[in-house]
Amino acid sequence: MRDKQTKPGGDLSGRTAIVTGASRGIGFATAQALASAGANVVLTSRSQESADAAAGRIVAPGGTVVGFAAHAADEDQARRCIMATIERFGSLDILVNNAGTNPAYGPVIEQDRARFVKTMDVNLWAPILWTKIAVAASMADSGGVVINTSSIGGFAQSPGIGMYNLSKAALIYLTKQLAIELAPAVRVNSVAPGVVRTKLAEALWAEHEAEVAASTPSGRIGEPEDVAAAIAFLASDAASWITGETMVIDGGQRLGDVRNFQMMNTAHAENL
């Protein structure tokens, strides 16, 4: 493995990153966070037009940002993106497997094979695919960091999104498995966002944001930038001794409804 100069804090200058599914939401915010830290960033979207448009909105003080059309689950497109990245920048140091989908709403046993395949192809197979190609093409020799975007849904059961949660639970397991298999050359971690203001999660907050915010210990739903900051940290040398972990970024949502504790505290105070 090639030795690389350790950089202080969150400095990513001289590093090159690919972020899949980065035309909006967490992916776009992550591309911006990595670019702000000095990295070259290749962001992907299904169409070249949307990829270029997203790249054009990124402020990159030290590196270069380019868009690349690639469907996350398409092996040929993934390979072309990774090889083009290495050809242009010399290496691939950071891979963020962010692309995700949720076409299957309702009880798991009511889903058909087509929705199962689409969910698993994008949410689980794509991270395996992109990581496999990235390691063979660059990271096995030069080292690197892989970060997967999972979800707090991977830790618990939820009505209506069981298939999505199933894929994210598997992604959390995959993160640990790859961390073992690719050590020590490649660190592999994941992030598990809670309810974040994205298009994908819109059904979870758009019609009742105030209620979701009130139930969350931090007092608000998440923003894509909250998750992006964690990803940028995991990509940096500041996280050089972290691998195989899943970082929860949910404002405390996994702790439960904070209003229950507030009511108990109020009742206790009234009885004193």
Buried (B, 14 or more C-beta within 10 A) or exposed (E): EEEBEEBEEBBBEBBBBBBBBBBBBBBBBBBBBBBBBBBBBBBBBBEEEBBBBBBEEBEBEBBBBBBBBBBBBBBEBBBBBBBBBBEEBEBBBBBBBBBBBBBBBEEEEEBEEEBBEBBBBBBBBBBBBBBBBBBEBBBBEBBBBBBBBBBBBBBEEEEBBBBBBBBBBBBBBBBBEBBEEBEEBBBBBBBBBBBBBBEBBEEBBEEEBEEBBBBBBBEBBBBBBBBBBBBBBBBBBBBEEBBBBBBBBBBBBEEEBBEEEEEEEEEEEEEE
